[in-house]
Amino acid sequence: MTRLANIDFSADSLLVARQLIGVTLLIDGVGGLIVETEAYDQSDPASHTYAGRTPRNASMFGPPAHAYVYRSYGMHWCMNFVCREPGHGAGVLIRALEPTQGLELMRERRGLDKLELLCAGPGRLAQALGITRALDGQALDAPPFQLLPGPPEPVELLIGPRIGISKAAHELWRFGLKGSKFLSKGFT
């Protein structure tokens, strides 16, 4: 069992995606509260792992509680947290954060002041936190990563279909913090 921030990363990605809401993610001390996630699994046609292991997605088949970093549309870095047992190919996309630490550096990296937009979306989040391919395959329990447990009481979740995908878009595998103004897109 791979536990970090009171989460069992060897569990199903749907469970891990829910449990990550409210956890604090820091990279080199910069980050905030995770407010939006999406689950992906090897059995899911929208997952990078659906067609099997490739050099690009190899980290998703690695040990749980590691990062999988990739380019989206050749433009933006995005980051998943690997789940399940090694060889399975599952993960959770970190879609949005409520920025709390390193705000000035995030603003500088993003070139904007509006707090609500600093980390609202996986590409924006990666830019604000300085995420690059260099973090691919890195363990989440070692620098530069730091995951801090969420509140002791369960948070109220929003649940809806994933966004920005064309396959299996109907699946209710997207999770958000109810009442957050830092989501990438509203839930309907």
Stockholm file with secondary structure:
# STOCKHOLM 1.0

chainA/1-188         MTRLANIDFSADSLLVARQLIGVTLLIDGVGGLIVETEAYDQSDPASHTYAGRTPRNASMFGPPAHAYVYRSYGMHWCMNFVCREPGHGAGVLIRALEPTQGLELMRERRGLDKLELLCAGPGRLAQALGITRALDGQALDAPPFQLLPGPPEPVELLIGPRIGISKAAHELWRFGLKGSKFLSKGFT
#=GR chainA/1-188 SS CCEETTEETTSCHHHHHHHHTTCEEEETTEEEEEEEEEEECTTSTTSTTTTCCCTTTGGGGSCSSBEEEEEETTTEEEEEEEESSTTSCEEEEEEEEEEEECHHHHHHHHTCCCGGGSSBSHHHHHHHHTCCGGGTTCBTTSTTEEEECCCSSCCCEEEECCCSCSSSTTSCCEEEETTCSCCSSCCC
#=GC SS_cons         CCEETTEETTSCHHHHHHHHTTCEEEETTEEEEEEEEEEECTTSTTSTTTTCCCTTTGGGGSCSSBEEEEEETTTEEEEEEEESSTTSCEEEEEEEEEEEECHHHHHHHHTCCCGGGSSBSHHHHHHHHTCCGGGTTCBTTSTTEEEECCCSSCCCEEEECCCSCSSSTTSCCEEEETTCSCCSSCCC
//
